[in-house]
């Protein structure tokens, strides 16, 4: 069940305190999905969008179920996708009730214990994505950069639009620097995650309550 952890909404975009870095704007950027796959599409429409974006072979996609949230996850594996290095896994998540696209995770991850060069490539790709999103206009007071994410991770950027749709760029397993410019020692695999979510306040997931003992 460990592979399902990447699909959970809470770890992806659960930022209780967001540090504002954007000034008020009249026309904030809107997050509508990932490439041709837009929020609100059903599975057939998403598969069509994937074919348009990636033209995958038949065995590069698989459908999984996340029982913790009662969502369906269509996973696409691509040999390479800029700006990240190496193969990438793209998870298209369909809502528990609507059965419509409501969340996308794009994940680049190294195998085993990567070299410093491999870790640096993950970090560089993350910074490239963060810089791109940082330059867009966001809902006032609803974007942030450089937030710690556990003991081995960092949220490079997170931002939400006026409809509460959002994007997040986070890395783990790469060197980060503290206030005294001392680098942390990265552990485990290096990973870059780019997440798009349709509605951070009202995710379409099932809350499974434990039964009484």
C-alpha positions in Angstrom: 0.0 0.0 0.0 3.0 2.3 0.2 2.7 3.3 -3.5 -0.7 4.9 -2.7 0.8 7.5 -0.4 1.7 9.8 -3.3 -2.0 10.0 -4.2 -3.2 11.3 -0.9 -4.3 15.0 -1.0 -3.2 15.8 2.5 0.6 15.4 2.0 0.5 17.1 -1.4 -1.1 20.5 -0.6 -1.8 20.6 3.1 -0.2 24.0 4.0 -2.0 25.4 6.9 0.0 28.6 6.9 0.8 30.2 3.6 3.4 33.0 3.5 2.3 35.7 1.0 4.7 36.7 -1.7 2.3 37.9 -4.3 0.9 41.4 -4.5 -2.8 42.1 -5.3 -3.5 41.6 -9.0 -6.6 42.2 -11.1 -6.2 39.1 -13.3 -4.7 36.2 -11.3 -3.5 33.0 -13.1 -6.0 30.2 -13.3 -5.1 26.5 -12.7 -7.3 24.4 -15.0 -5.4 21.1 -15.1 -2.3 19.6 -16.6 -1.7 20.2 -20.3 -4.7 19.0 -22.3 -6.2 17.2 -19.3 -8.6 19.7 -17.6 -10.3 19.4 -14.3 -13.8 18.1 -14.7 -13.0 15.7 -17.5 -14.2 12.0 -17.2 -11.8 9.1 -17.8 -12.5 8.8 -21.5 -11.8 12.5 -22.0 -8.6 12.3 -19.9 -7.4 9.3 -21.9 -8.0 11.3 -25.1 -6.1 14.2 -23.7 -3.2 11.9 -22.7 -3.1 10.6 -26.3 -2.9 14.1 -27.6 -0.2 15.2 -25.2 2.0 12.0 -25.1 0.8 9.5 -27.6 1.6 6.6 -25.1 1.9 3.0 -26.0 -0.9 0.8 -24.7 1.2 -0.7 -21.8 2.3 2.7 -20.4 -1.0 3.3 -18.5 -2.6 1.5 -15.6 -5.7 2.2 -13.5 -5.4 2.0 -9.7 -7.8 2.5 -6.8 -7.0 4.4 -3.7 -9.2 2.8 -1.1 -8.3 5.4 1.6 -10.0 8.2 -0.5 -12.2 6.0 -2.8 -10.6 7.6 -5.8 -9.5 6.1 -9.1 -6.0 6.9 -10.3 -4.9 6.6 -14.0 -1.1 6.3 -14.0 0.9 7.2 -17.1 4.6 6.4 -17.3 6.7 8.5 -19.7 10.4 7.9 -20.5 11.3 11.6 -20.2 9.6 14.9 -19.6 11.2 18.3 -19.3 12.4 19.8 -17.1 12.9 16.8 -14.9 15.6 14.2 -15.5 14.8 10.6 -16.4 11.4 8.8 -16.5 8.3 10.3 -14.9 5.1 9.0 -13.5 1.9 11.1 -14.0 -1.1 10.3 -11.9 -4.5 11.6 -13.0 -6.9 11.3 -10.0 -10.7 11.1 -10.4 -13.0 12.3 -7.6 -14.8 9.8 -5.3 -18.3 11.2 -6.1 -17.9 13.0 -9.4 -15.6 10.5 -11.1 -14.1 13.5 -12.8 -10.5 14.7 -12.9 -9.7 16.7 -9.8 -5.9 16.2 -9.1 -2.7 15.5 -11.1 0.7 14.5 -9.7 3.8 14.6 -11.9 6.6 12.7 -10.2 10.3 12.4 -11.1 12.2 10.0 -8.8 15.6 8.5 -8.8 16.3 4.8 -7.9 18.1 3.7 -4.7 20.8 6.1 -3.4 21.5 8.6 -6.2 24.8 10.4 -6.9 25.2 14.0 -6.0 24.9 14.8 -9.7 21.5 13.1 -9.9 20.3 14.9 -6.8 21.4 18.2 -8.2 19.5 17.6 -11.5 16.3 17.0 -9.5 16.9 20.2 -7.5 17.7 22.2 -10.6 14.5 21.0 -12.3 12.5 21.9 -9.2 13.9 25.4 -9.2 13.1 25.8 -12.8 9.5 24.9 -12.3 9.3 27.1 -9.1 10.7 30.1 -10.9 8.2 29.6 -13.8 5.2 29.5 -11.4 6.5 32.3 -9.2 6.5 34.7 -12.1 2.8 34.2 -12.7 0.1 36.3 -10.9 -1.7 34.5 -8.1 -4.6 35.2 -5.7 -3.4 37.8 -3.3 -1.9 36.3 -0.2 -2.1 32.8 -1.6 1.4 31.9 -2.7 4.6 31.0 -0.9 8.1 29.7 -1.5 10.8 27.8 0.5 8.6 26.0 3.1 10.1 23.0 5.0 8.2 19.8 4.2 9.3 17.1 6.7 12.9 16.5 7.6 14.1 15.8 4.1 11.9 18.0 1.9 11.1 21.5 0.7 8.1 23.1 -0.9 9.8 25.3 -3.5 6.5 27.0 -4.5 2.8 26.8 -3.8 0.1 29.0 -5.2 -3.7 29.1 -5.4 -6.0 31.0 -7.8 -9.3 32.7 -7.0 -11.2 29.5 -7.4 -9.0 27.7 -4.9 -7.4 25.6 -7.6 -3.6 25.3 -7.0 -0.2 24.1 -8.0 2.7 23.0 -5.8 6.3 22.2 -6.5 8.2 20.2 -3.9 11.5 18.2 -3.7 12.9 15.7 -1.3 16.2 14.0 -1.0 18.2 17.0 -2.2 20.6 19.3 -0.3 18.9 22.3 1.3 20.4 25.3 3.0 19.6 26.9 6.3 19.9 30.4 7.6 23.7 30.0 8.0 24.1 28.5 4.5 24.9 25.1 5.9 23.8 22.4 3.5 21.6 19.5 4.9 22.6 16.0 4.2 20.1 14.4 1.8 18.9 10.9 2.4 17.2 8.3 0.3 16.0 8.7 -3.2 15.7 12.2 -4.7 12.2 13.2 -5.9 10.5 16.1 -7.6 6.7 16.4 -7.4 4.6 18.8 -9.4 0.9 18.8 -8.2 -2.2 20.4 -9.6 -5.4 20.3 -7.6 -8.9 21.5 -8.6 -10.2 22.7 -5.2 -7.9 22.6 -2.1 -10.8 23.5 0.2 -13.3 20.9 -0.9 -11.4 17.9 -2.4 -13.7 15.2 -3.9 -12.5 12.4 -1.7 -14.2 10.0 0.7 -13.3 10.3 4.4 -13.1 6.7 5.7 -14.2 6.7 9.4 -12.9 3.8 11.5 -15.7 1.5 12.8 -16.5 1.3 16.5 -14.7 -1.4 18.4 
